[in-house]
Amino acid sequence: MPPMTRWGFLATGGIATTVAGDLPLVPGAEALAVASRDAGRAAAFAERHGFARSYGSYADLLADPDVDVVYVATPHGQHRAVARAALEAGKHVLVEKAFTTTLAGAHELVDLARDRGLFAMEAMWTRFQPTVVALLDALADGVVGEVRHVHADLGFPVPEDPAGRFFDPVLGGGALLDMGVYPVSVVRMVMGAAPSEVLARGSLTSTGVDAESSLLLAHADGRTATTLSTILARPARSGTITGTGGRVETEGAVHAPDAFVVHRPDEEPVRTALPRTGRGYAHMLEHVQDCLAEGRTESPLWPLSTTLEVMGVLEAALQQLGVRMDDDRPL
């Protein structure tokens, strides 16, 4: 039996609830502790999801010597401060996407994790889903020849609420950091390299964060990609990969595809669908545990260098849209 990995969850919102639901499906995972700024919320979360301990402050959880790895599930604007505190407390970290709200903040966390010899990873769960793994393997085997273009979009209308997480700049609001990070990351997965040029066009909310943006990502070798993220409209939420020998279309949302279909000239389409465990987060959590058991400080599948590339694209796009983020928030 592998040793138990003792998890601590920081924050008790919607994404923490979803990920906690998959934790019991991961062999060797122990739901040890959860923290919230509201002790009552933490206690209720612990009871609902089987965590042995609850704390009324993040600092109290980080002081718990029994916690091995911390899942940071706070709003984006707090990721830098909370993850930094966890690393300084000697904890491994899994940080919800987007990793931070600024590239400088991301570099700070990466440098700190590497300096301390601690594991750190962005919670890009898409990369670890079996259907996505099979898709990337198929592309690497040349199923559609050389990939020349990728399109990915994600979004849905969100009623405007200046205090809500999609609209509040302090919380890291906007479509790009919440939704656009997925299409940009999918493009990075498929292309295998960061773009050499980013062109962004879109619109802002009344609170000054991005409401909708289209990105053109150009690579030095001539390949291109386009993405759309929006909190104004209902896109297909799909992905299309165009190659010299055919194309691949995803079924279901691009960040959690149910299947992918390969279309090649004069051939019947071939559909591939592999089941997810739980809601699909279990694969990522198990990967983190495997990395820890192997003594790794970075994921070989979603390394920190890739997170920095994605953050670079997001920041370049936000700057072109006229959005300035600040993730220097107190713990």
WOPEPE-V475882 format. One record per residue. N is the residue number from 0. RES is the residue in three letters. D_LAST is the distance of its C-alpha to the last C-alpha in Angstrom with 1 decimal. Layout:
n=N res=RES d_last=D_LAST
n=N res=RES d_last=D_LAST
This chain:
n=0 res=MET d_last=36.9
n=1 res=PRO d_last=33.7
n=2 res=PRO d_last=31.1
n=3 res=MET d_last=28.5
n=4 res=THR d_last=25.1
n=5 res=ARG d_last=22.5
n=6 res=TRP d_last=19.8
n=7 res=GLY d_last=16.4
n=8 res=PHE d_last=14.9
n=9 res=LEU d_last=11.3
n=10 res=ALA d_last=12.0
n=11 res=THR d_last=15.5
n=12 res=GLY d_last=16.6
n=13 res=GLY d_last=19.8
n=14 res=ILE d_last=19.2
n=15 res=ALA d_last=17.9
n=16 res=THR d_last=21.0
n=17 res=THR d_last=23.3
n=18 res=VAL d_last=22.1
n=19 res=ALA d_last=22.3
n=20 res=GLY d_last=25.8
n=21 res=ASP d_last=26.9
n=22 res=LEU d_last=25.5
n=23 res=PRO d_last=28.6
n=24 res=LEU d_last=30.7
n=25 res=VAL d_last=29.5
n=26 res=PRO d_last=31.7
n=27 res=GLY d_last=29.9
n=28 res=ALA d_last=26.6
n=29 res=GLU d_last=25.4
n=30 res=ALA d_last=22.9
n=31 res=LEU d_last=21.4
n=32 res=ALA d_last=18.1
n=33 res=VAL d_last=15.8
n=34 res=ALA d_last=12.6
n=35 res=SER d_last=11.6
n=36 res=ARG d_last=10.2
n=37 res=ASP d_last=14.0
n=38 res=ALA d_last=15.9
n=39 res=GLY d_last=19.0
n=40 res=ARG d_last=17.8
n=41 res=ALA d_last=16.7
n=42 res=ALA d_last=20.1
n=43 res=ALA d_last=22.0
n=44 res=PHE d_last=20.5
n=45 res=ALA d_last=21.4
n=46 res=GLU d_last=24.9
n=47 res=ARG d_last=25.5
n=48 res=HIS d_last=24.6
n=49 res=GLY d_last=25.7
n=50 res=PHE d_last=22.6
n=51 res=ALA d_last=23.6
n=52 res=ARG d_last=20.5
n=53 res=SER d_last=17.8
n=54 res=TYR d_last=14.8
n=55 res=GLY d_last=13.2
n=56 res=SER d_last=9.7
n=57 res=TYR d_last=8.0
n=58 res=ALA d_last=8.5
n=59 res=ASP d_last=12.1
n=60 res=LEU d_last=12.8
n=61 res=LEU d_last=11.8
n=62 res=ALA d_last=14.2
n=63 res=ASP d_last=16.9
n=64 res=PRO d_last=19.5
n=65 res=ASP d_last=21.2
n=66 res=VAL d_last=18.7
n=67 res=ASP d_last=20.0
n=68 res=VAL d_last=18.0
n=69 res=VAL d_last=14.8
n=70 res=TYR d_last=15.1
n=71 res=VAL d_last=12.0
n=72 res=ALA d_last=13.2
n=73 res=THR d_last=10.5
n=74 res=PRO d_last=11.8
n=75 res=HIS d_last=12.5
n=76 res=GLY d_last=10.4
n=77 res=GLN d_last=7.1
n=78 res=HIS d_last=9.2
n=79 res=ARG d_last=9.0
n=80 res=ALA d_last=5.5
n=81 res=VAL d_last=5.7
n=82 res=ALA d_last=9.3
n=83 res=ARG d_last=9.2
n=84 res=ALA d_last=7.7
n=85 res=ALA d_last=10.4
n=86 res=LEU d_last=13.0
n=87 res=GLU d_last=12.6
n=88 res=ALA d_last=13.2
n=89 res=GLY d_last=16.3
n=90 res=LYS d_last=15.7
n=91 res=HIS d_last=17.4
n=92 res=VAL d_last=15.5
n=93 res=LEU d_last=16.9
n=94 res=VAL d_last=14.7
n=95 res=GLU d_last=15.9
n=96 res=LYS d_last=17.9
n=97 res=ALA d_last=17.6
n=98 res=PHE d_last=15.8
n=99 res=THR d_last=13.9
n=100 res=THR d_last=15.1
n=101 res=THR d_last=16.7
n=102 res=LEU d_last=19.0
n=103 res=ALA d_last=17.6
n=104 res=GLY d_last=14.1
n=105 res=ALA d_last=16.2
n=106 res=HIS d_last=18.3
n=107 res=GLU d_last=15.5
n=108 res=LEU d_last=14.5
n=109 res=VAL d_last=18.2
n=110 res=ASP d_last=19.1
n=111 res=LEU d_last=16.6
n=112 res=ALA d_last=17.8
n=113 res=ARG d_last=21.4
n=114 res=ASP d_last=21.1
n=115 res=ARG d_last=19.9
n=116 res=GLY d_last=22.4
n=117 res=LEU d_last=20.0
n=118 res=PHE d_last=20.6
n=119 res=ALA d_last=18.5
n=120 res=MET d_last=19.7
n=121 res=GLU d_last=19.0
n=122 res=ALA d_last=20.0
n=123 res=MET d_last=23.1
n=124 res=TRP d_last=25.1
n=125 res=THR d_last=28.1
n=126 res=ARG d_last=29.1
n=127 res=PHE d_last=29.8
n=128 res=GLN d_last=31.9
n=129 res=PRO d_last=35.5
n=130 res=THR d_last=37.0
n=131 res=VAL d_last=34.9
n=132 res=VAL d_last=35.7
n=133 res=ALA d_last=39.4
n=134 res=LEU d_last=39.2
n=135 res=LEU d_last=37.8
n=136 res=ASP d_last=40.5
n=137 res=ALA d_last=43.2
n=138 res=LEU d_last=42.2
n=139 res=ALA d_last=42.2
n=140 res=ASP d_last=45.7
n=141 res=GLY d_last=46.9
n=142 res=VAL d_last=47.4
n=143 res=VAL d_last=47.5
n=144 res=GLY d_last=48.3
n=145 res=GLU d_last=46.1
n=146 res=VAL d_last=43.2
n=147 res=ARG d_last=43.6
n=148 res=HIS d_last=41.2
n=149 res=VAL d_last=38.3
n=150 res=HIS d_last=37.3
n=151 res=ALA d_last=34.3
n=152 res=ASP d_last=33.0
n=153 res=LEU d_last=30.5
n=154 res=GLY d_last=29.6
n=155 res=PHE d_last=30.6
n=156 res=PRO d_last=30.8
n=157 res=VAL d_last=27.8
n=158 res=PRO d_last=28.6
n=159 res=GLU d_last=26.9
n=160 res=ASP d_last=24.1
n=161 res=PRO d_last=22.1
n=162 res=ALA d_last=19.2
n=163 res=GLY d_last=19.5
n=164 res=ARG d_last=17.4
n=165 res=PHE d_last=20.4
n=166 res=PHE d_last=20.8
n=167 res=ASP d_last=17.6
n=168 res=PRO d_last=16.7
n=169 res=VAL d_last=13.1
n=170 res=LEU d_last=12.8
n=171 res=GLY d_last=14.8
n=172 res=GLY d_last=18.0
n=173 res=GLY d_last=21.6
n=174 res=ALA d_last=24.0
n=175 res=LEU d_last=23.6
n=176 res=LEU d_last=20.0
n=177 res=ASP d_last=20.7
n=178 res=MET d_last=24.4
n=179 res=GLY d_last=25.7
n=180 res=VAL d_last=23.7
n=181 res=TYR d_last=26.2
n=182 res=PRO d_last=29.4
n=183 res=VAL d_last=28.3
n=184 res=SER d_last=27.5
n=185 res=VAL d_last=30.8
n=186 res=VAL d_last=32.6
n=187 res=ARG d_last=31.1
n=188 res=MET d_last=32.2
n=189 res=VAL d_last=35.7
n=190 res=MET d_last=36.2
n=191 res=GLY d_last=34.9
n=192 res=ALA d_last=33.8
n=193 res=ALA d_last=31.6
n=194 res=PRO d_last=33.6
n=195 res=SER d_last=35.0
n=196 res=GLU d_last=34.7
n=197 res=VAL d_last=32.5
n=198 res=LEU d_last=33.9
n=199 res=ALA d_last=32.0
n=200 res=ARG d_last=33.3
n=201 res=GLY d_last=32.0
n=202 res=SER d_last=30.9
n=203 res=LEU d_last=28.0
n=204 res=THR d_last=26.9
n=205 res=SER d_last=27.2
n=206 res=THR d_last=23.4
n=207 res=GLY d_last=23.8
n=208 res=VAL d_last=22.5
n=209 res=ASP d_last=25.1
n=210 res=ALA d_last=27.2
n=211 res=GLU d_last=29.6
n=212 res=SER d_last=30.3
n=213 res=SER d_last=33.1
n=214 res=LEU d_last=32.6
n=215 res=LEU d_last=35.5
n=216 res=LEU d_last=34.6
n=217 res=ALA d_last=37.5
n=218 res=HIS d_last=38.1
n=219 res=ALA d_last=40.3
n=220 res=ASP d_last=42.9
n=221 res=GLY d_last=43.4
n=222 res=ARG d_last=41.6
n=223 res=THR d_last=39.5
n=224 res=ALA d_last=37.0
n=225 res=THR d_last=35.9
n=226 res=THR d_last=33.0
n=227 res=LEU d_last=32.2
n=228 res=SER d_last=29.1
n=229 res=THR d_last=29.3
n=230 res=ILE d_last=28.1
n=231 res=LEU d_last=31.5
n=232 res=ALA d_last=34.1
n=233 res=ARG d_last=35.2
n=234 res=PRO d_last=35.9
n=235 res=ALA d_last=37.5
n=236 res=ARG d_last=34.2
n=237 res=SER d_last=36.5
n=238 res=GLY d_last=37.0
n=239 res=THR d_last=40.3
n=240 res=ILE d_last=41.0
n=241 res=THR d_last=44.2
n=242 res=GLY d_last=46.2
n=243 res=THR d_last=49.6
n=244 res=GLY d_last=51.0
n=245 res=GLY d_last=49.4
n=246 res=ARG d_last=46.1
n=247 res=VAL d_last=43.5
n=248 res=GLU d_last=42.1
n=249 res=THR d_last=39.3
n=250 res=GLU d_last=39.7
n=251 res=GLY d_last=36.8
n=252 res=ALA d_last=33.4
n=253 res=VAL d_last=32.9
n=254 res=HIS d_last=29.7
n=255 res=ALA d_last=31.3
n=256 res=PRO d_last=35.1
n=257 res=ASP d_last=37.6
n=258 res=ALA d_last=40.1
n=259 res=PHE d_last=41.4
n=260 res=VAL d_last=44.9
n=261 res=VAL d_last=46.8
n=262 res=HIS d_last=49.5
n=263 res=ARG d_last=52.2
n=264 res=PRO d_last=55.5
n=265 res=ASP d_last=58.4
n=266 res=GLU d_last=56.3
n=267 res=GLU d_last=55.0
n=268 res=PRO d_last=51.2
n=269 res=VAL d_last=49.5
n=270 res=ARG d_last=46.6
n=271 res=THR d_last=44.1
n=272 res=ALA d_last=41.7
n=273 res=LEU d_last=40.0
n=274 res=PRO d_last=38.3
n=275 res=ARG d_last=34.6
n=276 res=THR d_last=33.3
n=277 res=GLY d_last=31.6
n=278 res=ARG d_last=29.6
n=279 res=GLY d_last=29.5
n=280 res=TYR d_last=26.1
n=281 res=ALA d_last=27.8
n=282 res=HIS d_last=29.3
n=283 res=MET d_last=25.9
n=284 res=LEU d_last=24.6
n=285 res=GLU d_last=28.0
n=286 res=HIS d_last=27.8
n=287 res=VAL d_last=24.5
n=288 res=GLN d_last=26.2
n=289 res=ASP d_last=29.3
n=290 res=CYS d_last=27.4
n=291 res=LEU d_last=25.9
n=292 res=ALA d_last=29.4
n=293 res=GLU d_last=30.9
n=294 res=GLY d_last=28.6
n=295 res=ARG d_last=27.3
n=296 res=THR d_last=24.0
n=297 res=GLU d_last=24.5
n=298 res=SER d_last=26.2
n=299 res=PRO d_last=29.7
n=300 res=LEU d_last=29.7
n=301 res=TRP d_last=26.4
n=302 res=PRO d_last=25.5
n=303 res=LEU d_last=22.7
n=304 res=SER d_last=25.3
n=305 res=THR d_last=26.0
n=306 res=THR d_last=22.4
n=307 res=LEU d_last=22.5
n=308 res=GLU d_last=25.8
n=309 res=VAL d_last=24.6
n=310 res=MET d_last=21.6
n=311 res=GLY d_last=24.2
n=312 res=VAL d_last=26.4
n=313 res=LEU d_last=23.8
n=314 res=GLU d_last=22.7
n=315 res=ALA d_last=26.4
n=316 res=ALA d_last=27.2
n=317 res=LEU d_last=24.5
n=318 res=GLN d_last=25.7
n=319 res=GLN d_last=29.3
n=320 res=LEU d_last=28.4
n=321 res=GLY d_last=26.9
n=322 res=VAL d_last=23.2
n=323 res=ARG d_last=20.6
n=324 res=MET d_last=17.0
n=325 res=ASP d_last=14.0
n=326 res=ASP d_last=10.9
n=327 res=ASP d_last=9.4
n=328 res=ARG d_last=6.5
n=329 res=PRO d_last=3.8
n=330 res=LEU d_last=0.0
